[in-house]
Amino acid sequence: MKFKAMAAAAAAALTLLSAAVSPFAAYAAAPSMPAVTLEITAASKEDAASQMRSALKAHQTSFSVNFYYDGEKIDLKDMSGLMMYNACDETGVGTEGDYLRFAIKRYKCNAKSSGNNYILDYEVDYYTTPEEEERLTDEINKLVESLDLASLSDYAKIRVLYKYVTSNITYSQNISDPYVYSAYCAVFNKHAVCQGITQLLYRLYNDNGIPCRIIAGKSHDYSEQNADGYHVWLIVKLNGSYYLLDPTWDLKYKGMTFHYFLKGSGDFDSDIPSLTHIAQNDNGLSFPDYNSEAFRTKYPLNTSLYPEPVCTLGDISGNGSIDAVDASMILMEYARLSAGRISSFTTSQYIYADVDHNGKSDAVDASKVLAYYAAKSSGNEQSLNDYIKSH
């Protein structure tokens, strides 16, 4: 579509200020706009959003978006928010989507239109600098390499990354420090508030093949009067459904146990009923409506907790048989622990991997499981316990 030149006299103009999460910045009138440092010209709303995404990823502090929109007339304030929403649309890339949405401390936009032509001048304030984001990327790459996720199932990946965060990061005490709202602070300072913690996990999950969204809303404490607070948590996709996680509320358990891991819509708050999560959007059109039918259809939540593998002695995969897969899982887990990496096993998996009952799961257990599988394939009808005792 050919781009139409903007008319000299704009039909309307509007300036607004928006924020990433309500407690961190408030809507206010913007008295003036700085000189624009980047000009984006696009022939469509979609192309404009794509170029805006690139500008936001580069942490461009001011840019002008000039585009033609051949559709139903949209209010200027709405268009400003909707364009930011589209720029932060989900792509499956960990440094885009919700990561960008929560990287923005606040933005203001001077919007003008004439017919179907729009000019949106944005000024954006971020929690981190481009240099800090580059440093963060290097550190996250090192972290992912050290966690050795490639050979793990999606369930194990989700568990290992969740355990890393809940074991190594604490809740920030100084919430006036702007860095605590960023994944940068979580990685380098080992503390953050819910926004920084979820931003880090969102990035880790998406970049390791686990679809993930950040959910904004409030928490309510029924044990105290008027104890509402702004909060964010996560949903991740596993075996076709989405499940809820709240790493921030699991920090206190230091990775030893989880109360908010892969929970369903009906039991997310079942372990501690006095604390509840309430999803809601207080941030205008640049954020999703988490309670809309469209959002729920796109991200279908399972109603109950994702079940851990049901193991028996030697059957680590929980598929009902003892085979080479179980031996391989035991051996890979032994290698992970020997290298000082985070365990990918649940407690029950580790217990049932110790087939010789010597108090540890190691390569000897793997070899015994493999030998038993070979014997059983040749017609041996002994149980695993009896086989190990006789050999």
Contacts in CASP RR format, 6 or more apart in sequence:
PFRMAT RR
TARGET T0000
AUTHOR 0000-0000-0000
METHOD contacts of the structure
MODEL  1
MKFKAMAAAAAAALTLLSAAVSPFAAYAAAPSMPAVTLEITAASKEDAAS
QMRSALKAHQTSFSVNFYYDGEKIDLKDMSGLMMYNACDETGVGTEGDYL
RFAIKRYKCNAKSSGNNYILDYEVDYYTTPEEEERLTDEINKLVESLDLA
SLSDYAKIRVLYKYVTSNITYSQNISDPYVYSAYCAVFNKHAVCQGITQL
LYRLYNDNGIPCRIIAGKSHDYSEQNADGYHVWLIVKLNGSYYLLDPTWD
LKYKGMTFHYFLKGSGDFDSDIPSLTHIAQNDNGLSFPDYNSEAFRTKYP
LNTSLYPEPVCTLGDISGNGSIDAVDASMILMEYARLSAGRISSFTTSQY
IYADVDHNGKSDAVDASKVLAYYAAKSSGNEQSLNDYIKSH
1 43 0 8 1.000
1 44 0 8 1.000
1 68 0 8 1.000
1 70 0 8 1.000
2 43 0 8 1.000
3 41 0 8 1.000
3 42 0 8 1.000
3 43 0 8 1.000
3 67 0 8 1.000
3 68 0 8 1.000
4 68 0 8 1.000
4 116 0 8 1.000
4 117 0 8 1.000
5 117 0 8 1.000
6 66 0 8 1.000
6 112 0 8 1.000
6 114 0 8 1.000
6 117 0 8 1.000
6 119 0 8 1.000
7 114 0 8 1.000
7 115 0 8 1.000
7 117 0 8 1.000
9 114 0 8 1.000
10 112 0 8 1.000
10 113 0 8 1.000
10 114 0 8 1.000
10 119 0 8 1.000
11 112 0 8 1.000
11 113 0 8 1.000
11 114 0 8 1.000
11 115 0 8 1.000
12 76 0 8 1.000
12 111 0 8 1.000
12 112 0 8 1.000
12 113 0 8 1.000
13 76 0 8 1.000
13 110 0 8 1.000
13 111 0 8 1.000
13 112 0 8 1.000
14 76 0 8 1.000
14 77 0 8 1.000
14 80 0 8 1.000
14 109 0 8 1.000
14 110 0 8 1.000
14 111 0 8 1.000
15 29 0 8 1.000
15 30 0 8 1.000
15 33 0 8 1.000
15 108 0 8 1.000
15 109 0 8 1.000
15 110 0 8 1.000
15 111 0 8 1.000
16 27 0 8 1.000
16 29 0 8 1.000
16 30 0 8 1.000
16 77 0 8 1.000
16 80 0 8 1.000
16 108 0 8 1.000
16 109 0 8 1.000
16 111 0 8 1.000
17 25 0 8 1.000
17 26 0 8 1.000
17 27 0 8 1.000
17 28 0 8 1.000
17 29 0 8 1.000
17 30 0 8 1.000
17 106 0 8 1.000
17 107 0 8 1.000
17 108 0 8 1.000
18 27 0 8 1.000
18 81 0 8 1.000
18 84 0 8 1.000
18 106 0 8 1.000
18 107 0 8 1.000
18 108 0 8 1.000
18 109 0 8 1.000
18 283 0 8 1.000
18 284 0 8 1.000
18 286 0 8 1.000
19 25 0 8 1.000
19 26 0 8 1.000
19 27 0 8 1.000
19 104 0 8 1.000
19 105 0 8 1.000
19 106 0 8 1.000
19 107 0 8 1.000
19 283 0 8 1.000
20 101 0 8 1.000
20 102 0 8 1.000
20 103 0 8 1.000
20 104 0 8 1.000
20 105 0 8 1.000
20 106 0 8 1.000
20 181 0 8 1.000
20 195 0 8 1.000
20 283 0 8 1.000
21 102 0 8 1.000
21 181 0 8 1.000
21 195 0 8 1.000
21 216 0 8 1.000
21 230 0 8 1.000
21 232 0 8 1.000
21 283 0 8 1.000
22 230 0 8 1.000
22 282 0 8 1.000
22 283 0 8 1.000
23 229 0 8 1.000
23 230 0 8 1.000
24 105 0 8 1.000
24 106 0 8 1.000
24 181 0 8 1.000
24 195 0 8 1.000
25 105 0 8 1.000
25 106 0 8 1.000
30 108 0 8 1.000
30 110 0 8 1.000
30 123 0 8 1.000
33 62 0 8 1.000
33 108 0 8 1.000
33 110 0 8 1.000
33 121 0 8 1.000
33 123 0 8 1.000
34 62 0 8 1.000
34 123 0 8 1.000
35 62 0 8 1.000
36 62 0 8 1.000
36 63 0 8 1.000
36 64 0 8 1.000
36 121 0 8 1.000
37 60 0 8 1.000
37 61 0 8 1.000
37 62 0 8 1.000
37 63 0 8 1.000
38 55 0 8 1.000
38 60 0 8 1.000
38 62 0 8 1.000
38 63 0 8 1.000
38 64 0 8 1.000
39 63 0 8 1.000
39 64 0 8 1.000
39 66 0 8 1.000
40 48 0 8 1.000
40 51 0 8 1.000
40 52 0 8 1.000
40 55 0 8 1.000
40 63 0 8 1.000
40 64 0 8 1.000
40 65 0 8 1.000
40 66 0 8 1.000
40 67 0 8 1.000
41 66 0 8 1.000
41 67 0 8 1.000
42 48 0 8 1.000
42 50 0 8 1.000
42 51 0 8 1.000
42 65 0 8 1.000
42 66 0 8 1.000
42 67 0 8 1.000
42 68 0 8 1.000
43 67 0 8 1.000
43 68 0 8 1.000
44 67 0 8 1.000
44 68 0 8 1.000
44 69 0 8 1.000
45 67 0 8 1.000
45 69 0 8 1.000
45 83 0 8 1.000
45 86 0 8 1.000
46 86 0 8 1.000
47 67 0 8 1.000
48 65 0 8 1.000
48 66 0 8 1.000
48 67 0 8 1.000
48 83 0 8 1.000
49 83 0 8 1.000
49 86 0 8 1.000
49 87 0 8 1.000
49 89 0 8 1.000
50 87 0 8 1.000
51 65 0 8 1.000
52 63 0 8 1.000
52 65 0 8 1.000
52 83 0 8 1.000
52 84 0 8 1.000
52 86 0 8 1.000
52 87 0 8 1.000
52 122 0 8 1.000
53 87 0 8 1.000
53 88 0 8 1.000
53 89 0 8 1.000
53 91 0 8 1.000
53 96 0 8 1.000
53 100 0 8 1.000
55 63 0 8 1.000
56 87 0 8 1.000
56 88 0 8 1.000
56 100 0 8 1.000
56 103 0 8 1.000
56 104 0 8 1.000
56 124 0 8 1.000
57 95 0 8 1.000
57 96 0 8 1.000
57 100 0 8 1.000
58 130 0 8 1.000
59 103 0 8 1.000
59 124 0 8 1.000
59 126 0 8 1.000
59 128 0 8 1.000
59 129 0 8 1.000
59 130 0 8 1.000
59 133 0 8 1.000
60 124 0 8 1.000
61 123 0 8 1.000
61 124 0 8 1.000
61 125 0 8 1.000
61 126 0 8 1.000
62 121 0 8 1.000
62 122 0 8 1.000
62 123 0 8 1.000
62 124 0 8 1.000
63 121 0 8 1.000
63 122 0 8 1.000
63 124 0 8 1.000
64 119 0 8 1.000
64 120 0 8 1.000
64 121 0 8 1.000
64 122 0 8 1.000
65 83 0 8 1.000
65 118 0 8 1.000
65 119 0 8 1.000
65 120 0 8 1.000
65 121 0 8 1.000
65 122 0 8 1.000
66 117 0 8 1.000
66 118 0 8 1.000
66 119 0 8 1.000
67 117 0 8 1.000
67 118 0 8 1.000
68 116 0 8 1.000
68 117 0 8 1.000
68 118 0 8 1.000
69 79 0 8 1.000
69 116 0 8 1.000
69 117 0 8 1.000
69 118 0 8 1.000
70 116 0 8 1.000
71 116 0 8 1.000
73 115 0 8 1.000
74 82 0 8 1.000
76 111 0 8 1.000
76 112 0 8 1.000
76 113 0 8 1.000
77 111 0 8 1.000
78 285 0 8 1.000
79 111 0 8 1.000
79 113 0 8 1.000
79 118 0 8 1.000
79 120 0 8 1.000
80 109 0 8 1.000
80 111 0 8 1.000
80 120 0 8 1.000
81 109 0 8 1.000
81 284 0 8 1.000
81 285 0 8 1.000
81 286 0 8 1.000
82 285 0 8 1.000
82 286 0 8 1.000
83 120 0 8 1.000
84 107 0 8 1.000
84 109 0 8 1.000
84 122 0 8 1.000
84 285 0 8 1.000
84 286 0 8 1.000
85 285 0 8 1.000
85 286 0 8 1.000
85 287 0 8 1.000
85 288 0 8 1.000
87 100 0 8 1.000
88 96 0 8 1.000
88 97 0 8 1.000
88 98 0 8 1.000
88 100 0 8 1.000
88 101 0 8 1.000
88 286 0 8 1.000
89 97 0 8 1.000
90 96 0 8 1.000
90 97 0 8 1.000
90 98 0 8 1.000
90 213 0 8 1.000
91 97 0 8 1.000
92 206 0 8 1.000
92 211 0 8 1.000
93 206 0 8 1.000
93 207 0 8 1.000
94 202 0 8 1.000
94 203 0 8 1.000
94 206 0 8 1.000
94 207 0 8 1.000
95 133 0 8 1.000
95 137 0 8 1.000
95 203 0 8 1.000
95 207 0 8 1.000
98 199 0 8 1.000
98 202 0 8 1.000
98 212 0 8 1.000
98 213 0 8 1.000
98 214 0 8 1.000
99 183 0 8 1.000
99 199 0 8 1.000
99 202 0 8 1.000
99 203 0 8 1.000
99 206 0 8 1.000
101 214 0 8 1.000
101 286 0 8 1.000
101 287 0 8 1.000
102 181 0 8 1.000
102 195 0 8 1.000
102 196 0 8 1.000
102 198 0 8 1.000
102 199 0 8 1.000
102 202 0 8 1.000
102 214 0 8 1.000
102 232 0 8 1.000
103 126 0 8 1.000
103 127 0 8 1.000
103 128 0 8 1.000
103 182 0 8 1.000
103 199 0 8 1.000
104 124 0 8 1.000
104 125 0 8 1.000
104 126 0 8 1.000
104 127 0 8 1.000
105 125 0 8 1.000
105 126 0 8 1.000
105 127 0 8 1.000
105 178 0 8 1.000
105 181 0 8 1.000
106 124 0 8 1.000
106 125 0 8 1.000
107 122 0 8 1.000
107 123 0 8 1.000
107 124 0 8 1.000
107 125 0 8 1.000
107 286 0 8 1.000
108 122 0 8 1.000
108 123 0 8 1.000
109 120 0 8 1.000
109 121 0 8 1.000
109 122 0 8 1.000
109 123 0 8 1.000
110 120 0 8 1.000
110 121 0 8 1.000
111 118 0 8 1.000
111 119 0 8 1.000
111 120 0 8 1.000
111 121 0 8 1.000
112 118 0 8 1.000
112 119 0 8 1.000
112 120 0 8 1.000
113 119 0 8 1.000
127 178 0 8 1.000
127 179 0 8 1.000
127 181 0 8 1.000
127 182 0 8 1.000
127 184 0 8 1.000
128 136 0 8 1.000
128 179 0 8 1.000
128 182 0 8 1.000
128 184 0 8 1.000
132 184 0 8 1.000
133 184 0 8 1.000
135 184 0 8 1.000
135 188 0 8 1.000
136 183 0 8 1.000
136 184 0 8 1.000
136 187 0 8 1.000
136 188 0 8 1.000
139 187 0 8 1.000
139 188 0 8 1.000
140 187 0 8 1.000
140 203 0 8 1.000
140 204 0 8 1.000
140 207 0 8 1.000
143 164 0 8 1.000
143 187 0 8 1.000
143 204 0 8 1.000
144 204 0 8 1.000
144 207 0 8 1.000
144 208 0 8 1.000
146 341 0 8 1.000
147 160 0 8 1.000
147 161 0 8 1.000
147 164 0 8 1.000
147 341 0 8 1.000
147 342 0 8 1.000
148 336 0 8 1.000
148 339 0 8 1.000
148 341 0 8 1.000
149 157 0 8 1.000
149 160 0 8 1.000
149 161 0 8 1.000
149 208 0 8 1.000
151 332 0 8 1.000
152 160 0 8 1.000
152 344 0 8 1.000
154 209 0 8 1.000
154 210 0 8 1.000
154 238 0 8 1.000
154 239 0 8 1.000
155 238 0 8 1.000
155 306 0 8 1.000
155 309 0 8 1.000
156 344 0 8 1.000
157 205 0 8 1.000
157 208 0 8 1.000
157 209 0 8 1.000
157 210 0 8 1.000
158 205 0 8 1.000
158 210 0 8 1.000
158 236 0 8 1.000
158 238 0 8 1.000
158 262 0 8 1.000
159 261 0 8 1.000
159 344 0 8 1.000
159 346 0 8 1.000
160 342 0 8 1.000
160 343 0 8 1.000
160 344 0 8 1.000
161 201 0 8 1.000
161 204 0 8 1.000
161 205 0 8 1.000
161 208 0 8 1.000
162 201 0 8 1.000
162 245 0 8 1.000
162 247 0 8 1.000
162 250 0 8 1.000
162 258 0 8 1.000
162 261 0 8 1.000
163 255 0 8 1.000
163 342 0 8 1.000
163 343 0 8 1.000
164 342 0 8 1.000
165 186 0 8 1.000
165 197 0 8 1.000
165 200 0 8 1.000
165 201 0 8 1.000
165 204 0 8 1.000
165 247 0 8 1.000
166 247 0 8 1.000
166 250 0 8 1.000
166 251 0 8 1.000
166 253 0 8 1.000
166 254 0 8 1.000
166 255 0 8 1.000
166 258 0 8 1.000
167 254 0 8 1.000
167 255 0 8 1.000
167 342 0 8 1.000
168 190 0 8 1.000
169 186 0 8 1.000
169 190 0 8 1.000
169 191 0 8 1.000
169 192 0 8 1.000
169 197 0 8 1.000
169 200 0 8 1.000
169 251 0 8 1.000
170 190 0 8 1.000
170 191 0 8 1.000
170 251 0 8 1.000
171 191 0 8 1.000
171 192 0 8 1.000
171 193 0 8 1.000
171 248 0 8 1.000
171 251 0 8 1.000
172 180 0 8 1.000
172 185 0 8 1.000
172 191 0 8 1.000
172 192 0 8 1.000
172 193 0 8 1.000
173 191 0 8 1.000
174 180 0 8 1.000
175 193 0 8 1.000
177 185 0 8 1.000
179 185 0 8 1.000
179 189 0 8 1.000
180 191 0 8 1.000
180 192 0 8 1.000
180 193 0 8 1.000
180 196 0 8 1.000
181 192 0 8 1.000
181 193 0 8 1.000
181 195 0 8 1.000
181 196 0 8 1.000
182 192 0 8 1.000
182 195 0 8 1.000
182 196 0 8 1.000
182 199 0 8 1.000
183 192 0 8 1.000
183 196 0 8 1.000
183 199 0 8 1.000
183 200 0 8 1.000
183 203 0 8 1.000
185 191 0 8 1.000
185 192 0 8 1.000
185 196 0 8 1.000
186 192 0 8 1.000
186 196 0 8 1.000
186 197 0 8 1.000
186 199 0 8 1.000
186 200 0 8 1.000
187 200 0 8 1.000
192 200 0 8 1.000
193 248 0 8 1.000
194 231 0 8 1.000
194 232 0 8 1.000
194 233 0 8 1.000
194 248 0 8 1.000
195 232 0 8 1.000
197 247 0 8 1.000
197 248 0 8 1.000
197 251 0 8 1.000
198 214 0 8 1.000
198 232 0 8 1.000
198 233 0 8 1.000
198 234 0 8 1.000
198 247 0 8 1.000
198 248 0 8 1.000
199 214 0 8 1.000
201 212 0 8 1.000
201 234 0 8 1.000
201 245 0 8 1.000
201 247 0 8 1.000
202 212 0 8 1.000
202 213 0 8 1.000
202 214 0 8 1.000
202 234 0 8 1.000
205 211 0 8 1.000
205 212 0 8 1.000
205 234 0 8 1.000
205 236 0 8 1.000
206 212 0 8 1.000
210 236 0 8 1.000
210 237 0 8 1.000
210 238 0 8 1.000
211 236 0 8 1.000
211 237 0 8 1.000
212 234 0 8 1.000
212 235 0 8 1.000
212 236 0 8 1.000
212 237 0 8 1.000
213 234 0 8 1.000
213 235 0 8 1.000
213 242 0 8 1.000
213 299 0 8 1.000
214 232 0 8 1.000
214 233 0 8 1.000
214 234 0 8 1.000
215 232 0 8 1.000
215 233 0 8 1.000
215 234 0 8 1.000
215 235 0 8 1.000
215 244 0 8 1.000
215 277 0 8 1.000
215 279 0 8 1.000
215 290 0 8 1.000
216 230 0 8 1.000
216 231 0 8 1.000
216 232 0 8 1.000
216 279 0 8 1.000
216 280 0 8 1.000
216 281 0 8 1.000
216 282 0 8 1.000
216 283 0 8 1.000
216 287 0 8 1.000
216 290 0 8 1.000
217 230 0 8 1.000
217 231 0 8 1.000
217 232 0 8 1.000
217 277 0 8 1.000
217 278 0 8 1.000
217 279 0 8 1.000
217 280 0 8 1.000
217 281 0 8 1.000
217 282 0 8 1.000
217 290 0 8 1.000
218 228 0 8 1.000
218 229 0 8 1.000
218 230 0 8 1.000
218 231 0 8 1.000
218 277 0 8 1.000
218 278 0 8 1.000
218 280 0 8 1.000
219 228 0 8 1.000
219 229 0 8 1.000
219 230 0 8 1.000
219 231 0 8 1.000
219 275 0 8 1.000
219 276 0 8 1.000
219 277 0 8 1.000
219 278 0 8 1.000
220 227 0 8 1.000
220 228 0 8 1.000
220 229 0 8 1.000
220 275 0 8 1.000
220 276 0 8 1.000
220 278 0 8 1.000
221 227 0 8 1.000
221 228 0 8 1.000
221 274 0 8 1.000
221 275 0 8 1.000
222 273 0 8 1.000
222 274 0 8 1.000
222 275 0 8 1.000
222 276 0 8 1.000
223 274 0 8 1.000
230 282 0 8 1.000
231 248 0 8 1.000
231 277 0 8 1.000
232 248 0 8 1.000
233 244 0 8 1.000
233 245 0 8 1.000
233 246 0 8 1.000
233 247 0 8 1.000
233 248 0 8 1.000
233 260 0 8 1.000
233 277 0 8 1.000
234 244 0 8 1.000
234 245 0 8 1.000
234 246 0 8 1.000
234 247 0 8 1.000
235 242 0 8 1.000
235 243 0 8 1.000
235 244 0 8 1.000
235 245 0 8 1.000
235 299 0 8 1.000
235 301 0 8 1.000
236 242 0 8 1.000
236 243 0 8 1.000
236 245 0 8 1.000
236 262 0 8 1.000
237 299 0 8 1.000
238 262 0 8 1.000
238 306 0 8 1.000
239 306 0 8 1.000
240 300 0 8 1.000
241 300 0 8 1.000
241 301 0 8 1.000
241 302 0 8 1.000
242 299 0 8 1.000
242 300 0 8 1.000
242 301 0 8 1.000
242 302 0 8 1.000
243 262 0 8 1.000
243 263 0 8 1.000
243 264 0 8 1.000
243 301 0 8 1.000
243 302 0 8 1.000
243 305 0 8 1.000
243 306 0 8 1.000
244 260 0 8 1.000
244 262 0 8 1.000
244 263 0 8 1.000
244 264 0 8 1.000
244 265 0 8 1.000
244 268 0 8 1.000
244 277 0 8 1.000
244 301 0 8 1.000
245 260 0 8 1.000
245 261 0 8 1.000
245 262 0 8 1.000
245 263 0 8 1.000
246 260 0 8 1.000
246 268 0 8 1.000
246 277 0 8 1.000
247 260 0 8 1.000
249 259 0 8 1.000
249 260 0 8 1.000
249 275 0 8 1.000
250 258 0 8 1.000
250 259 0 8 1.000
250 260 0 8 1.000
250 261 0 8 1.000
253 259 0 8 1.000
259 271 0 8 1.000
259 272 0 8 1.000
260 268 0 8 1.000
260 271 0 8 1.000
262 305 0 8 1.000
262 306 0 8 1.000
263 270 0 8 1.000
263 304 0 8 1.000
263 305 0 8 1.000
263 306 0 8 1.000
264 301 0 8 1.000
264 302 0 8 1.000
264 303 0 8 1.000
264 304 0 8 1.000
264 305 0 8 1.000
264 306 0 8 1.000
265 301 0 8 1.000
265 302 0 8 1.000
265 303 0 8 1.000
266 303 0 8 1.000
266 304 0 8 1.000
267 303 0 8 1.000
267 304 0 8 1.000
267 305 0 8 1.000
268 277 0 8 1.000
269 275 0 8 1.000
269 276 0 8 1.000
269 277 0 8 1.000
279 290 0 8 1.000
279 291 0 8 1.000
280 290 0 8 1.000
280 291 0 8 1.000
281 287 0 8 1.000
281 288 0 8 1.000
281 289 0 8 1.000
281 290 0 8 1.000
288 295 0 8 1.000
289 295 0 8 1.000
308 346 0 8 1.000
308 348 0 8 1.000
309 316 0 8 1.000
309 317 0 8 1.000
309 318 0 8 1.000
309 346 0 8 1.000
309 348 0 8 1.000
309 349 0 8 1.000
310 318 0 8 1.000
311 318 0 8 1.000
311 346 0 8 1.000
311 348 0 8 1.000
311 349 0 8 1.000
311 351 0 8 1.000
311 352 0 8 1.000
312 318 0 8 1.000
312 320 0 8 1.000
312 352 0 8 1.000
313 352 0 8 1.000
313 355 0 8 1.000
313 384 0 8 1.000
313 385 0 8 1.000
314 322 0 8 1.000
314 326 0 8 1.000
314 330 0 8 1.000
314 352 0 8 1.000
314 353 0 8 1.000
314 355 0 8 1.000
314 369 0 8 1.000
314 384 0 8 1.000
315 321 0 8 1.000
315 322 0 8 1.000
315 326 0 8 1.000
315 352 0 8 1.000
316 325 0 8 1.000
316 326 0 8 1.000
316 329 0 8 1.000
316 330 0 8 1.000
316 345 0 8 1.000
316 349 0 8 1.000
316 352 0 8 1.000
316 353 0 8 1.000
317 325 0 8 1.000
317 326 0 8 1.000
317 329 0 8 1.000
319 325 0 8 1.000
322 369 0 8 1.000
322 372 0 8 1.000
322 373 0 8 1.000
322 376 0 8 1.000
322 384 0 8 1.000
323 373 0 8 1.000
324 370 0 8 1.000
324 373 0 8 1.000
326 369 0 8 1.000
326 373 0 8 1.000
327 366 0 8 1.000
327 367 0 8 1.000
327 369 0 8 1.000
327 370 0 8 1.000
327 373 0 8 1.000
328 366 0 8 1.000
329 349 0 8 1.000
329 353 0 8 1.000
330 353 0 8 1.000
330 361 0 8 1.000
330 362 0 8 1.000
330 363 0 8 1.000
330 365 0 8 1.000
330 366 0 8 1.000
330 369 0 8 1.000
331 363 0 8 1.000
331 366 0 8 1.000
332 344 0 8 1.000
333 343 0 8 1.000
333 344 0 8 1.000
333 345 0 8 1.000
333 349 0 8 1.000
333 350 0 8 1.000
333 353 0 8 1.000
333 361 0 8 1.000
334 361 0 8 1.000
334 362 0 8 1.000
334 363 0 8 1.000
334 365 0 8 1.000
334 366 0 8 1.000
336 342 0 8 1.000
336 343 0 8 1.000
336 344 0 8 1.000
337 343 0 8 1.000
343 350 0 8 1.000
345 353 0 8 1.000
345 361 0 8 1.000
350 361 0 8 1.000
353 361 0 8 1.000
353 365 0 8 1.000
354 360 0 8 1.000
354 361 0 8 1.000
354 365 0 8 1.000
355 365 0 8 1.000
355 368 0 8 1.000
355 369 0 8 1.000
355 384 0 8 1.000
355 388 0 8 1.000
356 364 0 8 1.000
356 365 0 8 1.000
356 368 0 8 1.000
356 388 0 8 1.000
358 364 0 8 1.000
368 388 0 8 1.000
368 391 0 8 1.000
369 384 0 8 1.000
371 387 0 8 1.000
371 391 0 8 1.000
372 380 0 8 1.000
372 384 0 8 1.000
372 387 0 8 1.000
372 388 0 8 1.000
375 382 0 8 1.000
375 387 0 8 1.000
380 387 0 8 1.000
382 390 0 8 1.000
END
